[in-house]
Amino acid sequence: MTTIRQLLQTSPAKANELFAKLMDTSDGAVKTRERLFAELKAELELLARLEEEHLFPVLRKHKATKGLVSEALADNKQTRILLDEIEATPKDSEEFATKVAELRKIHQQSVRDGKNELLPATLEALSDEEAQAIVDRIEAEKTEIEEARLAEAEQRRIEARLEREQEARRLADQEDEAEREQEARATVRQTADAVARTGEAAAESAAQMIRTTAEAAQRVATAPMSTGSVLWDSMFNLWTAPLGRAVARPTAGQLSTQAEEVIPLAEETLVVGKHTVTSGTTTVRRIVVETPVQQQVSLYDEKVIVERRRPVTDAVTGESLTELTIEMIETSERPVVGKSVKVREEVVVRRERTRRIETVRDTVRRDEIEVTHSDENHRSGKTRPAIASSRK
């Protein structure tokens, strides 16, 4: 169990350690100085506040320690003023180290005064029960503060881990998005190549048809003149027609003179690509909600009661007819409120991909042929010559 002597002698140990680390830093270690000074300031302010809330109110009631309390309060005030000045001083300047050394000197002098003057007076003025009650209250509050610090540090670690996980998911989503965009570009490129190949085939077919039509026109232009007989003209065409196949389209109203005609039939193919669009945005924001709570705590108050009563016997058992002064301390408990932070639950924000099948409807074109067959029967009539007769 911690005693009042141990409390007053060991409390500045952490502050002394922070002073030593801070004095060993160089002007270039700005971040380290800021961190160490923040810890030092929090430690010194905590020590001063615990003394002012729990120890000094009790010592102020005793004449032997009342003056020492005023001096200690003045030292705490001077320490706070110097802490504010150091906090506003640039951490990479020589003035910062000088003011820290001055603060360290004041703190060490205050600790010596406490050990040499305040501690003996406190031990003499307070009973063991009163001193132990003060120590218990100070230790309880220090425990609550330490638990709150640990909870806050754990909360920061959890938040840092969540941020790292969110950053990793964001990078993974960006990689997936880039991969989908690359696949979409590849699909569009393939579609464009297919369309280009279809166009080239159609252009080649059209060019072939034009060349065949030109050749047919050239043959017609260079053909010999008609003999005037349908039979001889047909026979002449059969003799002079090439035996190969040709791809041509005869002009309207003319019959083909080739042994074989080839008509190309083309068709369109439906090519479906994919691209990614934004369908919505989900925003998750953490907010702080304050809820009023209450809790009952049992406290006690001690008051000094002065009452008169009849003595058991009228015989004088002690000093009498002399001045006598008796002082009793009245104490009362006050609630000390502290808060601890713990993780209630975790919220995971992630994206889940589902697959769906969608039917794409469109129209494609293709070439078809129509075959019309007609029969024409030509019948030939014989004309008998007329016989002329004359009468004499």
C-alpha positions in Angstrom: 0.0 0.0 0.0 1.3 3.4 -1.0 1.9 5.9 1.9 1.9 9.6 1.9 5.7 9.6 2.2 6.1 7.4 -0.8 3.5 9.4 -2.8 5.3 12.7 -2.3 8.8 11.3 -2.8 8.1 9.1 -5.9 5.5 11.2 -7.8 8.1 13.3 -9.7 10.0 10.3 -10.9 8.3 10.2 -14.4 8.7 14.0 -14.7 12.4 13.8 -14.0 12.8 11.1 -16.6 11.0 13.2 -19.2 13.2 16.2 -18.3 16.3 14.1 -18.9 15.1 12.8 -22.3 14.1 16.3 -23.4 17.4 17.9 -22.4 19.3 15.2 -24.5 17.5 16.2 -27.8 19.1 18.4 -30.4 17.6 21.4 -32.1 16.8 19.4 -35.2 14.7 16.8 -33.4 11.5 18.9 -33.6 9.0 16.1 -33.6 10.7 14.3 -30.7 10.8 17.6 -28.7 7.1 18.2 -29.3 6.2 14.7 -28.2 8.3 14.7 -25.1 7.2 18.2 -24.1 3.5 17.2 -24.5 4.1 14.3 -22.2 6.0 16.4 -19.7 3.3 19.1 -19.6 0.5 16.6 -19.1 2.5 15.0 -16.2 3.3 18.2 -14.4 -0.3 19.5 -14.7 -1.6 16.2 -13.4 0.7 16.3 -10.3 -0.3 19.9 -9.6 -4.0 19.2 -10.0 -4.0 16.1 -7.8 -2.2 18.1 -5.0 -4.6 21.0 -5.3 -7.7 18.9 -5.3 -6.9 16.3 -2.6 -3.9 17.4 -0.5 -4.0 21.1 -0.2 -7.6 21.5 1.0 -6.8 19.3 4.0 -3.5 21.0 4.8 -5.0 24.4 4.6 -7.1 23.6 7.7 -4.0 23.3 9.8 -2.0 26.3 11.0 1.3 24.5 10.6 0.8 23.7 6.9 -1.3 26.6 5.8 1.6 28.8 4.8 3.3 25.9 3.0 0.2 25.4 0.9 0.3 29.0 -0.3 4.0 28.6 -1.3 3.2 25.4 -3.2 0.3 27.0 -5.0 2.6 29.9 -6.1 5.1 27.3 -7.4 2.4 25.5 -9.4 1.2 28.8 -10.9 4.8 29.7 -11.9 5.2 26.3 -13.5 2.0 26.7 -15.5 3.1 30.1 -16.8 6.5 28.7 -17.9 4.9 25.7 -19.5 2.7 28.0 -21.7 5.7 30.1 -22.7 7.7 27.0 -23.6 4.8 25.6 -25.7 4.7 28.8 -27.7 8.5 28.8 -28.2 9.8 27.2 -31.5 11.1 23.7 -30.8 14.2 24.1 -33.0 15.6 27.2 -31.2 18.1 27.6 -28.4 15.6 29.5 -26.4 13.5 26.3 -26.1 16.4 24.4 -24.4 17.1 27.4 -22.1 13.5 27.6 -20.9 13.3 23.9 -20.4 16.4 24.0 -18.2 14.8 26.9 -16.2 11.6 24.8 -15.8 13.6 21.8 -14.7 15.4 23.9 -12.1 12.1 25.3 -10.7 10.6 21.8 -10.5 13.6 20.3 -8.7 13.6 23.2 -6.2 9.8 22.6 -5.6 10.5 18.8 -5.1 13.2 19.6 -2.5 10.9 22.0 -0.7 8.2 19.4 -0.6 10.5 16.7 0.8 12.2 19.0 3.4 9.3 21.2 4.5 5.9 20.0 3.2 6.3 16.3 3.8 7.4 16.6 7.5 4.6 19.1 8.2 2.1 16.9 6.6 3.1 13.8 8.6 2.9 15.9 11.8 -0.4 17.5 11.1 -2.4 14.6 9.6 -3.2 11.3 11.3 -2.5 8.1 9.6 -6.1 7.6 8.6 -6.4 11.1 7.0 -3.1 10.7 5.2 -4.1 7.3 3.8 -7.5 8.6 2.7 -5.8 11.3 0.7 -3.4 8.8 -0.8 -6.3 6.4 -1.8 -8.2 9.2 -3.5 -5.1 10.3 -5.5 -4.2 6.8 -6.5 -7.7 6.0 -7.6 -7.9 9.1 -9.8 -4.4 8.3 -11.2 -5.6 4.8 -12.0 -8.7 6.1 -13.8 -6.6 8.6 -15.8 -4.2 5.8 -16.8 -7.0 3.5 -17.9 -8.5 6.4 -19.9 -5.1 6.9 -21.6 -4.7 3.3 -22.4 -8.2 3.1 -23.8 -7.6 6.2 -25.9 -4.3 4.7 -27.2 -6.1 1.5 -28.0 -8.8 3.5 -29.8 -6.1 5.3 -31.9 -4.5 1.9 -32.8 -7.9 0.6 -33.9 -8.6 3.7 -36.0 -5.1 3.4 -37.5 -5.7 -0.2 -38.4 -9.1 0.6 -39.9 -7.5 3.4 -42.0 -4.8 1.0 -43.2 -7.5 -1.6 -44.1 -9.6 1.0 -45.9 -6.5 2.2 -47.8 -5.7 -1.3 -48.8 -9.3 -1.9 -50.0 -9.2 1.4 -51.9 -6.1 0.4 -53.7 -7.6 -3.0 -54.5 -10.7 -1.3 -55.8 -8.5 1.0 -57.9 -6.7 -2.0 -59.3 -10.0 -3.8 -60.1 -11.3 -0.6 -61.7 -8.1 -0.3 -63.9 -8.4 -4.0 -64.9 -12.1 -3.5 -65.9 -11.2 -0.4 -67.9 -8.4 -2.3 -69.6 -10.8 -5.2 -70.4 -13.4 -2.7 -71.7 -10.7 -1.0 -73.9 -9.6 -4.4 -75.2 -13.3 -5.3 -76.0 -13.8 -2.0 -77.8 -10.6 -2.5 -79.7 -11.7 -6.0 -80.8 -15.1 -4.6 -81.8 -13.5 -1.9 -83.9 -11.2 -4.4 -85.5 -14.1 -6.7 -86.4 -16.1 -3.7 -87.8 -13.0 -2.7 -89.8 -12.5 -6.2 -91.2 -16.2 -6.3 -92.1 -15.9 -3.0 -93.9 -12.8 -4.1 -95.7 -14.6 -7.3 -96.9 -17.5 -5.3 -98.0 -15.3 -2.8 -99.9 -13.3 -5.7 -101.5 -16.6 -7.3 -102.6 -17.8 -4.0 -104.0 -14.5 -3.5 -105.8 -14.7 -7.0 -107.3 -18.2 -6.3 -108.5 -17.1 -3.1 -110.1 -14.2 -4.8 -111.8 -16.5 -7.6 -113.1 -19.0 -5.1 -114.4 -16.3 -3.2 -116.2 -15.0 -6.4 -117.8 -18.5 -7.3 -119.0 -19.0 -3.9 -120.4 -15.6 -4.1 -122.2 -16.6 -7.4 -123.7 -19.9 -6.1 -124.9 -18.1 -3.1 -126.4 -15.6 -5.2 -128.2 -18.1 -7.9 -129.4 -18.6 -8.3 -133.2 -21.6 -6.9 -134.8 -24.8 -8.9 -134.9 -25.3 -11.1 -138.0 -29.0 -10.4 -137.9 -29.9 -13.9 -137.1 -30.9 -14.9 -133.6 -29.7 -18.4 -134.1 -26.3 -17.5 -135.4 -25.8 -14.8 -132.7 -26.6 -17.4 -130.0 -24.2 -19.9 -131.4 -21.5 -17.3 -131.8 -21.9 -16.4 -128.1 -21.7 -20.0 -127.0 -18.5 -20.4 -129.0 -16.9 -17.3 -127.7 -18.0 -17.4 -124.0 -15.3 -18.3 -121.5 -15.7 -21.6 -119.7 -14.5 -20.2 -116.3 -16.7 -18.7 -113.5 -17.1 -14.9 -113.1 -18.4 -12.7 -110.3 -20.6 -10.1 -112.0 -23.9 -8.4 -111.9 -25.4 -7.9 -115.4 -27.0 -4.6 -116.1 -30.7 -4.3 -116.0 -32.4 -5.7 -119.0 -29.4 -7.7 -120.2 -28.8 -11.4 -119.9 -25.6 -12.8 -118.5 -23.2 -14.3 -121.0 -21.0 -16.1 -118.4 -21.0 -19.8 -117.7 -21.3 -19.2 -113.9 -22.1 -16.1 -111.9 -21.1 -15.7 -108.2 -23.2 -13.4 -106.0 -21.6 -12.6 -102.6 -24.0 -12.7 -99.7 -22.9 -10.7 -96.6 -24.3 -10.5 -93.1 -23.7 -8.4 -90.0 -22.5 -9.9 -86.7 -23.6 -8.5 -83.3 -20.5 -7.6 -81.2 -21.3 -6.7 -77.5 -18.7 -4.9 -75.4 -18.7 -3.7 -71.7 -17.8 -0.5 -70.0 -18.1 0.5 -66.3 -20.2 3.4 -65.1 -20.9 4.9 -61.7 -24.3 3.7 -60.4 -24.2 5.3 -56.9 -22.1 6.4 -54.0 -22.4 5.2 -50.3 -20.9 7.4 -47.6 -20.3 6.1 -44.1 -19.4 8.8 -41.6 -18.6 8.3 -37.9 -20.1 11.0 -35.6 -20.0 11.5 -31.9 -23.4 11.4 -30.1 -23.6 12.6 -26.5 -26.1 10.8 -24.3 -26.9 12.0 -20.8 -26.3 9.3 -18.2 -26.6 9.2 -14.4 -25.3 6.9 -11.7 -25.9 6.9 -8.0 -22.9 6.8 -5.6 -22.8 6.6 -1.9 -20.9 9.3 -0.1 -20.4 10.2 3.5 -20.0 13.5 5.3 -18.3 13.9 8.7 -19.3 16.8 10.9 -18.1 17.8 14.4 -20.9 17.8 16.9 -20.6 19.7 20.2 -23.0 18.8 22.9 -23.3 19.2 26.6 -24.1 16.4 29.1 -23.9 15.7 32.7 -20.6 14.2 33.9 -20.6 10.7 35.2 -18.8 11.9 38.3 -18.0 15.3 39.7 -14.4 14.3 40.5 -11.8 16.2 38.5 -9.8 13.7 36.4 -7.7 16.0 34.3 -6.5 19.5 34.0 -9.0 22.1 35.0 -9.3 25.8 35.1 -6.8 26.1 32.2 -7.3 27.0 28.6 -7.8 24.1 26.2 -8.3 24.0 22.5 -9.4 21.0 20.5 -9.6 20.9 16.7 -11.4 18.2 14.8 -11.4 18.0 11.0 -14.7 17.7 9.2 -14.4 15.7 6.0 -16.9 15.0 3.2 -16.6 12.9 0.1 -17.0 14.4 -3.4 -17.7 12.3 -6.5 -14.8 12.0 -8.9 -16.0 11.4 -12.4 -13.8 9.7 -14.9 -14.4 8.2 -18.3 -13.0 5.1 -20.0 -13.3 4.3 -23.7 -13.7 0.8 -25.0 -14.7 -0.5 -28.5 -18.3 -1.4 -28.6 -18.4 -2.9 -32.1 -16.8 -2.6 -35.5 -18.4 -1.4 -38.8 -16.9 -3.0 -41.9 -17.5 -1.1 -45.2 -16.7 -3.2 -48.2 -17.9 -3.8 -51.7 -19.5 -7.0 -52.9 -19.7 -7.9 -56.6 -22.6 -9.8 -58.0 -23.1 -11.1 -61.5 -26.2 -10.6 -63.6 -27.2 -11.7 -67.1 -28.7 -9.1 -69.4 -30.1 -9.7 -72.8 -28.9 -7.2 -75.5 -31.4 -6.9 -78.4 -30.6 -5.3 -81.7 -31.0 -5.9 -85.4 -28.4 -7.2 -87.9 -28.6 -7.2 -91.7 -27.7 -9.9 -94.2 -28.0 -10.5 -97.9 -30.6 -13.0 -99.3 -31.4 -13.9 -102.9 -34.7 -14.2 -104.7 -34.9 -16.6 -107.6 -37.6 -16.0 -110.2 -37.9 -18.5 -113.0 -40.1 -17.8 -116.0 -40.8 -20.1 -119.0 -41.6 -18.7 -122.5 -42.8 -21.0 -125.2 -42.4 -19.6 -128.6 -44.5 -21.4 -131.2 -43.6 -21.0 -135.0 -46.5 -21.0 -137.7 -46.1 -22.1 -141.2 -47.5 -19.9 -143.9 -48.5 -21.5 -147.0 -47.8 -19.5 -150.1 -50.8 -18.2 -152.0 -51.5 -19.6 -155.7 -52.4 -16.9 -158.2 -54.6 -17.9 -161.2 -55.7 -15.9 -164.3 -58.7 -16.2 -166.6 -58.7 -15.5 -170.2 
